[in-house]
């Protein structure tokens, strides 16, 4: 059962976290606007489009990104305040251990982790889709396209596809070649000048095609002007970008990864690292809560300044470790799941050690 001090700590953590979030969101938007204002002006974006089509849809992503920092700062400030006022010392003298003091912090951390998990899985993808569309139209930036020209896919165990160019927004492929093998022998080729996806019919519409069926005496040629058919790959299996995972919900990501495997496309490690990174990201909230309490519960010379400086240093190292592990997951040197989980486990261990050595 929660005591009065438990309810006080939880309410204060929520209020401080909310305040820090609002400050960080404001700073984030100001910095982003200052960097992109020239692009907004040059491309004719209106005030309404900038703040309601772009920044309003950017806020969920900002909350996701800065929540661990905001919660970390809240833990440092509140625990430091309790320590400076000798309230922690008084609680220890009354028989309340530091481990018992962690209960309201962990209740808060697990609640926030659950919120971020839901936000990241079902709210942020929808807002990111709208934001990315705005960025493609109004912000000059390097394309995040993975596949655009000369795309290779495996349509079936014995059929391979070469797409010379794919227009993502129109869902249209140009100069498409299908190669069908019978064992090691080429048995059929099909060349299509244009192939467009029809959402209503849920199939591909092929135009101006030529089929060659090879046999011992030569080949048989068949031409057609129009033909509708289905293949094992969909438009999203062809037009892949590095931001795809961040625009999909958890069930959609699993289906997306399955479609990549089915289509025979390479480079699946990157979206897998991104997916596992989303799943394990809420763990960071629990970890920073543990570290924040362990650091700030001990009164040190320099007061809160030392706590904040230590917190910023740990936050930087935490973020750096997550970014450092990603390339190993992308290359396949480390399993994508462990590449995403490792930084959290490392800093969880650091937090436990800091808690153990803290004066109880």
C-alpha positions, 0 to 999 in steps of 0.5 A: 500500500502506498504511503503519503511519502510515496504519493508525494514522490510520484506526484512530484516526479510527474510534475517535474517531468512534465515541466522539463518535457515542455521546456525541452519541446520548446527548445527543440522546436525553436532550434529546428525552426531556426535551422529549417526556416530558409527551406520553409520560406523558399518552398512556400510553406504556410504558417498553418502547414509549418506549425500544424502539419509539421510541428504538431506531428513532430511533438510525439516524436520529441516526447519519445526522444527526450522522455528519458532525459526529462525523467532523469532530470526529475529524479536527480532534482527531486532526490537531490532536494530530499537529500539536501533537506536531510529528508532521506537521512530522516527516513533512514533513521526511521528505518526506511531503507534506500531500497524501499525509497525506490518503490515510488520511483519504480512505480513511476518509471514503469508507468512512464515506460508503458506510456512510451511503449504505447506512444512509440508503437501506436501514436508516433508512427502515425504522426511520423508519417505526416511529418515525413511527408511534409519534410519531403515536400518542404525541407531540403535534406538528404534522401533516406532511400535505400532502394530506388534504382536497379532493385533486385528481389526474389519473387519465388524460389526459382524466379528473380526480379530486376526493377530498373526504376521504381517511383514510390509515390506513384507505386510504379515500376519501370523496365522490369525483368523477371528471370525464371530458372529450372534448376540451373537452367534459365527457362523463362524471361519476362520484360515489362516496360511499366508495372503499376500497383492497383490498390482497389484490385490489390494486384499489379497492372502490367503494360507492354510485356514480352515473355520468352520461354526457352527450350532445347530448340530455341525459345517461344516469344509471347507479347501482350499490351496489358495484363493484371497479376499478383506477385509475392512482393508489394510496393512497400517491399520495393520502395524501402527507406531508412525511416520505414520502421519509424512510420509503422506500428509494432504489428505492421513492423513485424509484417514488414520484416516478414515481407522483406524476408519473403521478397528476398531483399537484403539489408534486413539487419537495419530495420531489425535493429530499429525495431528492437531498438523501439521495443527496448527503448522504454527500458532506458526510463527504468535504468535512468531512474535507478541511476538518478536515485543512486547518484542524487541520494548521496549528498555531495559537495557542490550540491545539485550542480554536481548531480546535474553534471554527472547526469548529463555525462551519463546521459551522453554516454548512454546515448553514445553507447546505443549509437555505437552498437547500432553499426554492429547490428546493421552489419550482422556482427552482433545479433540485432536484438542483442545490439539493441539490448546491450547498452541498456544492460550495461547501464543497468549494471552500472545503476545497480553498482551505484545503488549498492555503493550508495550509503543506505 
